[in-house]
Amino acid sequence: MSVISQDKFVRLEYRLKLENGEYIRGSAEKPEYLVFIAGYNELLPGLERRLWGLSEDQGTVEFVVPCHEAFGAYDPEAVQVWSKKRFAPDIELQVGQQVLPEILPFPPEYPLRIKEIREDSVVLDLNHPLADEDLYYEVKVAELRDATPEELTPVKQCQSCREGTEED
């Protein structure tokens, strides 16, 4: 029997909810699908660890990835005051709005949320939107097979690029 392990092509049917029952991916009626090659850091490490060893004939499996293995705890120091000059002048800024400032010292992985607007500045929350949230997964392996050489080449190249940038 084949299980999720290194170099396996996986197509996963899944739903992702928060503790309050709010669906983040998929819905009660319809799942979403996720395709990845196992073992190449394409998923949250806490998620991939829990998928390792699952098989196609296992049916639906439910588990929780705790916040410290997902997007971390909410960090009050990640709330910062930025000049309004970092935003396009034609944008109407509003509290609660998610924005991508024009001038950033880093490439954002997700939009930043406006907490407060001041005369010349904006208070931004740089925390991931799912910080402090445990992630409730319902998964079913829809397809599992050995990855082809064509599928493995890009993920192996990407992995060697990451390894080349790590500090010793």
C-alpha positions as MATLAB code, in Angstrom:
seq = 'MSVISQDKFVRLEYRLKLENGEYIRGSAEKPEYLVFIAGYNELLPGLERRLWGLSEDQGTVEFVVPCHEAFGAYDPEAVQVWSKKRFAPDIELQVGQQVLPEILPFPPEYPLRIKEIREDSVVLDLNHPLADEDLYYEVKVAELRDATPEELTPVKQCQSCREGTEED';
ca = [
       0.000    0.000    0.000;
       1.307    3.417   -0.966;
       1.444    6.166    1.674;
       2.385    9.843    1.602;
       6.172    9.882    1.765;
       9.193   11.470    0.077;
       8.791   12.113   -3.680;
       5.088   11.178   -3.797;
       2.665   13.204   -5.907;
      -0.345   13.990   -3.719;
      -3.744   15.410   -4.598;
      -5.553   16.165   -1.373;
      -9.235   16.916   -0.878;
      -9.522   19.144    2.176;
     -11.436   21.586    4.294;
      -9.818   24.025    6.714;
     -11.695   25.631    9.586;
     -10.946   27.769   12.600;
     -12.006   26.822   16.124;
     -15.180   28.931   15.751;
     -16.243   26.787   12.755;
     -15.480   29.421   10.093;
     -14.250   27.808    6.885;
     -10.977   29.206    5.550;
     -10.699   26.716    2.644;
     -13.524   24.632    1.265;
     -16.991   24.470    2.810;
     -19.287   21.900    4.411;
     -20.699   21.205    0.939;
     -17.535   21.324   -1.148;
     -13.860   20.649   -0.419;
     -10.871   22.358   -1.996;
      -7.979   20.497   -3.582;
      -4.282   20.803   -2.920;
      -1.585   19.271   -5.108;
       2.014   18.901   -3.932;
       5.104   16.703   -4.020;
       5.780   15.329   -0.529;
       9.033   16.192    1.192;
       9.868   19.553   -0.429;
       8.498   22.107    2.047;
       5.612   23.106   -0.184;
       3.209   23.057    2.793;
       3.251   24.270    6.360;
       5.622   21.851    8.128;
       2.996   21.133   10.807;
       0.505   20.160    8.117;
       2.880   17.992    6.088;
       4.026   16.097    9.213;
       0.429   15.108    9.894;
      -0.152   14.007    6.290;
       2.960   11.779    6.205;
       1.898    8.128    6.171;
      -1.710    8.671    5.029;
      -3.008    6.515    2.167;
      -5.728    6.788   -0.463;
      -7.896    4.094    1.099;
      -7.825    5.678    4.561;
     -10.902    7.867    4.048;
     -11.333   11.231    5.718;
      -8.935   12.148    8.519;
      -9.330   15.082   10.903;
      -6.566   16.777   12.882;
      -5.526   20.127   14.335;
      -2.336   22.053   13.543;
      -1.817   24.229   16.640;
      -1.041   27.913   16.098;
       2.622   27.535   17.131;
       3.078   25.055   14.239;
       1.063   27.165   11.807;
       1.414   30.963   11.738;
       2.568   31.511   15.297;
       1.282   33.509   18.203;
       0.057   37.056   17.749;
       2.997   39.427   18.248;
       2.035   42.882   19.577;
       5.418   44.183   18.382;
       4.371   43.407   14.810;
       1.960   46.343   15.031;
       3.851   49.291   13.571;
       3.301   52.905   12.614;
       4.146   53.683    8.978;
       4.098   56.942    7.051;
       1.153   57.483    4.719;
       3.781   58.145    2.020;
       4.220   54.368    1.699;
       0.743   54.144    0.161;
      -0.495   55.255   -3.240;
      -1.893   58.794   -2.893;
      -5.157   57.846   -4.655;
      -6.001   55.057   -2.186;
      -8.648   55.793    0.450;
      -7.316   54.133    3.597;
      -9.831   52.666    6.071;
      -9.535   50.885    9.413;
      -9.778   47.111    8.923;
      -8.740   47.358    5.272;
      -6.113   44.929    3.992;
      -3.401   46.692    2.004;
      -0.100   46.159    0.238;
       1.943   49.341    0.724;
       3.883   50.523   -2.345;
       7.257   50.833   -0.617;
       8.125   47.834    1.534;
      11.396   46.664    3.080;
      10.286   43.059    2.431;
       7.990   41.259   -0.013;
       4.745   40.550    1.856;
       3.263   37.054    1.770;
      -0.187   38.413    2.645;
      -1.911   41.806    2.876;
      -1.324   43.904    5.981;
      -4.305   45.098    8.036;
      -4.884   48.747    8.974;
      -5.605   49.099   12.702;
      -5.676   52.901   12.936;
      -5.320   55.943   10.685;
      -3.596   59.060   11.978;
      -2.953   62.424   10.341;
       0.331   61.502    8.634;
       0.654   57.835    9.484;
      -1.067   54.469    9.482;
      -0.939   51.819   12.222;
      -0.432   48.471   10.489;
      -0.745   44.958   11.847;
       2.042   42.882   10.258;
       0.908   39.646   11.926;
      -0.306   36.888    9.628;
      -4.133   36.976    9.463;
      -4.179   33.478   11.013;
      -1.733   34.235   13.851;
      -2.975   32.780   17.162;
      -5.331   30.421   15.296;
      -5.319   26.641   15.558;
      -6.090   25.155   12.128;
      -8.715   22.387   11.954;
      -8.191   20.171    8.905;
     -10.398   17.515    7.365;
      -8.422   15.723    4.633;
      -8.823   12.840    2.235;
      -6.096   11.601   -0.096;
      -7.714   11.793   -3.549;
      -4.642   10.697   -5.543;
      -1.288    9.297   -4.528;
       1.497    8.045   -6.781;
       5.219    8.322   -7.397;
       6.050   11.757   -8.781;
       7.361   11.747  -12.345;
      10.873   13.029  -13.131;
       9.204   16.057  -14.773;
       7.305   16.816  -11.555;
      10.362   16.308   -9.337;
      12.804   18.502  -11.281;
      11.344   21.921  -10.336;
      10.836   21.069   -6.645;
      14.356   19.650   -6.352;
      15.797   22.771   -8.039;
      13.791   24.991   -5.707;
      15.014   23.008   -2.685;
      18.669   23.302   -3.712;
      18.219   27.074   -4.153;
      16.853   27.330   -0.591;
      19.665   25.166    0.780;
      22.236   27.372   -0.951;
      20.931   30.466    0.881;
      20.887   29.031    4.400;
      23.601   30.199    6.758;
      25.946   27.584    8.199;
];
